[in-house]
């Protein structure tokens, strides 16, 4: 079969002369409009987002999530409109998307569950951005909440991306939901020691810390005793933001105070009998 290259060239020239130039021009204009529109959408929505977040009553979690979804929706709308402007039948695209819907749905079943979990988390609000939580086997500060995953920053400054499907079905412990938090510390002393003296020393040291609250009052009582030791548990209330500072301070201060008063800690003993 002979190929008539001259005829092909003539057809290409005719196409350019009739509709080709207009088609290429429309595509270039559409791409330019899309680029400019995306820039405008990003700039305006982020500026509006910052203004809303600057207000004290604004909900950071809900605001960030809504603006994120808004940007995606506006961009998709612009793309669909520009496809129609270029001359492509959008009804055909809609039919194609619909026909692929079932297959894509099966392929991204996990993603859909994460999406549903994200919606559920936003509606039920078990935590928000900047809360310190423990969930899904991880513990840290919530950096951001996306529609399919949540970013948690651990205490050693690692970012963990936890799927929202996992979070929505797991137990969540929110350590910063309340302004106050109880600090529980347990100290072991020898059974031969005066436990009342030890309780008074532990309680006095705790109350002497400027970040330990007087209301509710701190308590120090025996929580367990064995043949060799007595365990005294201190329960003191602090502000949530001060928890870890007070935790480490009291560990050191109470150890020093017990040494100063000659209170002997519990010593493990092993009795060996030989026949």
Buried (B, 14 or more C-beta within 10 A) or exposed (E): EEEEEEEEEEEEEEEEEEEEEEBEEBBEEBEEBBEEBBEEBEEEBEEEBEEBBEEEEEBBBBBBBBBBEBBEEBBEEBEEBBBEBEEEEEEEEEEEEEEEEEEEEEEEEEBBBBBBBBBBBBEEEBBBBEBBBBBBEBBBBBBBBBBBBBBBBEEEEEEBEBBBBBBBEEEBEBBBBEEEBEBEBEBBBBEEBEBEBBBEBBBEBBBEBEBBBEEEEBBBEBBEBEEEBBBBBBBBBBBBEBBEEBBEBBEEBBEEBBEEEEBEBBEEEEEEEEE
